[in-house]
Amino acid sequence: MSVADTNHVQMWPSNIAHHVTECIFRDVQEVVRTSRLNRNLTALIEHRELKHIRNLGQGAFSQVRLVNYKSRAFAMKHLRQDLLNRPSEFRQAASELAVEGHMLASLSHPNLIKLHGWAANGVASFAQGYHDSFFLLLDPLEETLEDRIETWKQIRQFGTVAQRQEMYTQQRRACEQIASVLSYLHDNGIIYRDLKPSNLGFCRKQIKLYDLGLSRELPYLDTRQPFQMSGRVGTQRYMAPEVACHEAYNVSADVYSWAMVCYEILTLERPYDRFSREMHDALVCRQGVRPEWPPMGREYWLLQTIITSAWNQIPHLRPCMANICHQLSQEHTRAYLQLRAGSKTIISADEFSYRKAPMRSISDSTDITVMSTESGLYSVF
Ligand SMILES: Nc1ncnc2c1ncn2[C@@H]1O[C@H](COP(=O)(O)OP(=O)(O)OP(=O)(O)O)[C@@H](O)[C@H]1O
């Protein structure tokens, strides 16, 4: 069944469709004209070449469907049909989808959703008169971070030691990969503004950031300079205090959101779970209250320290994303322990702490030396 058969509903009469398309075109041109990003070549795809498989989900403005294109599965993102009844919202959502396409076509990072192509006529496709005439073809995600957190909760409660060890490795990797993609966006002068578990998903074991609908290219490359943008952008529990208070902000607002998301990844608890909006404004935004850390293993110590510094109330005291990546990768290298046995095996400090008991018994009998890390967290025995 082609995509057109399942969801191709006529929108306004053609004169109105042309007018709306012209407005969308002007909005997008204005953004693209001032953009510093260089767009890569993007595959142009005819609507009729897509075969509908199933719906994957929908957000406030978009619908996402799993489609088959040239024998491969992709996620097709387009506007929701009900927006046809609200032309001004349609225009805004359409411009945002096109700008998202422009950004994705210019960026490339292993932890950013990959754009594989878009509608053959670009933004002009809207003039065809359908809500889904313009679309982006993206990597399909296997699950969102929200789903994965639910799985981790089960493992924490019922999992074996090996499963919990694997879970910790995945959690740590997720924090590092999110930091890496945010650092990449900031390097390109982009603020993401909507970091939350439902905007992160997994594809072939890699975490992927998607939905750049609220991302903005900053007008200058000095991304640490505060800039007056629309306030209250994002989801409250992950939103930096300065954004919630409608103050000027910069990329350090993403650093705060990273800290909140990583807190949730590590503790499997939602930050400020029982706070009303008023409590959040009074306690978090004005008094600087932050989530409490439950008792956690030693292996979490470094991440906890970085996260705590990243949710500082004062934006310029938060480390920048590049610095966070640097700290994480340095620790990673430092914490690698070399086991000298018949065959050389390298394991990370994290794995080591979980595997300590069996290692000891091997070391007793076979004289394995565990090198200590520079940070002195593990001693030689
Ligand atoms: N590449 C993808 N693969 C699989 N599912 C996806 C993909 N992109 C989006 N989805 C699903 O579709 C839903 C809506 O997508 P998305 O968040 O991009 O839409 P939106 O309208 O921009 O969202 P919002 O409500 O946050 O503004 C997501 O919550 C997710 O469940």
The ligand as an ORCA input file, in Angstrom:
! r2SCAN-3c Opt
* xyz 0 1
  N      12.953      8.526     13.562
  C      11.949      8.042     14.286
  N      11.791      6.696     14.414
  C      10.774      6.183     15.166
  N       9.855      6.944     15.792
  C       9.954      8.273     15.694
  C      11.011      8.898     14.945
  N      10.856     10.246     15.029
  C       9.779     10.433     15.803
  N       9.237      9.269     16.207
  C       8.026      9.087     17.041
  O       7.083     10.087     16.680
  C       6.791     10.934     17.801
  C       6.672     12.387     17.327
  O       7.881     12.809     16.726
  P       8.514     14.228     17.039
  O       8.792     14.335     18.510
  O       9.681     14.415     16.147
  O       7.293     15.171     16.620
  P       6.959     16.678     17.013
  O       5.571     17.006     16.580
  O       8.065     17.548     16.480
  O       7.061     16.556     18.593
  P       6.766     17.559     19.780
  O       5.421     17.182     20.313
  O       7.882     17.230     20.749
  O       6.840     18.937     19.224
  C       7.926     10.721     18.792
  O       7.501     10.895     20.103
  C       8.343      9.278     18.516
  O       7.514      8.399     19.265
*
